[in-house]
Amino acid sequence: MTTTEESPRLTEATVQEIQLELIRRHQHNCFEGEEVAEDLMAHREWWEAVLMDTSAGLVKLRDLADNFWNVDTLYILATDERSARRLARLGERWLADTVSVYEEEETNRELGGGIEQQRLVTMWWD
């Protein structure tokens, strides 16, 4: 997903592809969306799902009319603990202010159960 020509039409894109495109478009302080999206796709075998969001309520809704995607936290469902640790190292290279790798119990609690080997990785930028 490096150029518009390579991207599927929006109506044909998967939800994950849409999330990656939102990540790619986002830039704020030290967060460089193009670099993050490219690195994530280069290491696609390390994760099952990824999205970027915020814990700041409906601040995204407030800023949509200005074409600003106001998010600060990257959530990654890593395929396993080893991949989660690798992704965490990428987060440090991406200058995330906080990088967390969740243990199995924490991952299950946050995602509502059903998780076996996967691990949740979160990264936050101020």
C-alpha positions as CSV (number, residue, x, y, z in Angstrom):
1,M,0.0,0.0,0.0
2,T,2.6,2.5,-1.0
3,T,0.8,4.2,-3.8
4,T,-2.8,4.9,-4.7
5,E,-2.5,2.8,-7.9
6,E,-1.7,-0.3,-5.8
7,S,-4.5,0.3,-3.3
8,P,-7.9,-1.3,-3.9
9,R,-10.9,0.8,-4.5
10,L,-12.4,1.8,-1.1
11,T,-15.5,-0.3,-1.8
12,E,-13.3,-3.3,-2.4
13,A,-10.8,-2.7,0.5
14,T,-10.9,-4.9,3.6
15,V,-11.5,-3.3,6.9
16,Q,-7.8,-4.0,7.7
17,E,-6.7,-2.3,4.5
18,I,-8.7,0.8,5.4
19,Q,-7.1,0.8,8.9
20,L,-3.6,0.6,7.4
21,E,-4.5,3.5,5.0
22,L,-5.6,5.6,8.0
23,I,-2.4,4.8,9.7
24,R,-0.4,5.7,6.6
25,R,-2.1,9.1,6.3
26,H,-1.6,10.0,9.9
27,Q,1.3,12.2,11.1
28,H,1.5,13.9,14.4
29,N,4.6,14.9,16.5
30,C,7.0,11.9,16.3
31,F,4.4,9.6,14.6
32,E,5.2,9.1,11.0
33,G,2.3,7.1,9.5
34,E,4.0,6.2,6.2
35,E,7.0,4.7,7.9
36,V,4.8,2.8,10.4
37,A,2.5,1.4,7.7
38,E,5.4,0.3,5.4
39,D,7.2,-1.4,8.3
40,L,4.0,-3.2,9.4
41,M,3.5,-4.5,5.8
42,A,7.1,-5.5,5.6
43,H,6.6,-7.7,8.7
44,R,3.0,-8.9,7.9
45,E,3.8,-12.3,9.3
46,W,4.2,-10.8,12.8
47,W,0.7,-9.6,13.3
48,E,-3.0,-10.6,12.7
49,A,-4.7,-7.2,13.0
50,V,-3.7,-3.6,13.6
51,L,-5.6,-0.4,14.2
52,M,-5.0,3.1,15.5
53,D,-7.4,4.8,17.9
54,T,-7.5,7.1,20.9
55,S,-8.8,6.8,24.4
56,A,-9.9,10.4,24.3
57,G,-13.6,9.8,23.7
58,L,-15.1,11.4,20.6
59,V,-12.3,13.7,19.8
60,K,-11.9,11.9,16.4
61,L,-15.5,12.9,15.6
62,R,-14.8,16.5,16.5
63,D,-11.9,16.7,14.1
64,L,-13.2,14.7,11.1
65,A,-14.7,17.8,9.4
66,D,-11.2,19.3,9.3
67,N,-9.9,16.1,7.7
68,F,-7.8,15.3,10.8
69,W,-7.7,11.8,12.2
70,N,-7.0,12.6,15.8
71,V,-5.5,9.3,17.2
72,D,-2.5,8.5,19.4
73,T,-2.4,4.8,20.2
74,L,-1.5,1.9,17.9
75,Y,-3.0,-1.4,18.8
76,I,-1.4,-4.6,17.3
77,L,-2.6,-8.2,17.7
78,A,0.7,-10.0,17.3
79,T,0.8,-13.6,16.2
80,D,2.8,-14.7,19.3
81,E,5.0,-13.4,22.1
82,R,8.2,-13.4,19.9
83,S,6.5,-11.4,17.2
84,A,5.1,-9.0,19.9
85,R,8.7,-8.4,21.1
86,R,9.9,-7.7,17.6
87,L,7.0,-5.3,17.0
88,A,7.9,-3.5,20.3
89,R,11.4,-3.0,19.0
90,L,9.9,-1.4,15.9
91,G,7.8,0.9,18.2
92,E,11.0,2.1,19.8
93,R,12.5,2.9,16.4
94,W,9.2,4.7,15.5
95,L,9.8,6.9,18.6
96,A,6.7,5.9,20.4
97,D,6.5,7.4,23.9
98,T,5.2,4.2,25.4
99,V,5.4,0.7,24.2
100,S,3.6,-2.2,26.0
101,V,3.5,-5.9,25.3
102,Y,0.7,-7.6,27.1
103,E,1.0,-11.1,28.7
104,E,-1.5,-13.8,27.8
105,E,-3.9,-13.1,30.7
106,E,-3.8,-9.3,30.0
107,T,-4.4,-9.9,26.2
108,N,-7.3,-12.2,27.0
109,R,-8.9,-9.7,29.4
110,E,-8.5,-6.8,27.0
111,L,-9.8,-8.7,23.9
112,G,-12.6,-10.6,25.7
113,G,-11.0,-14.0,25.7
114,G,-10.4,-16.6,23.0
115,I,-6.7,-15.7,22.7
116,E,-4.1,-18.5,22.8
117,Q,-0.7,-17.5,21.4
118,Q,-1.5,-14.0,20.3
119,R,-0.3,-11.0,22.3
120,L,-1.5,-7.4,22.3
121,V,1.0,-4.7,21.7
122,T,0.2,-1.0,22.3
123,M,2.2,2.0,21.3
124,W,1.3,5.6,22.3
125,W,2.6,8.9,21.0
126,D,2.1,12.2,22.8
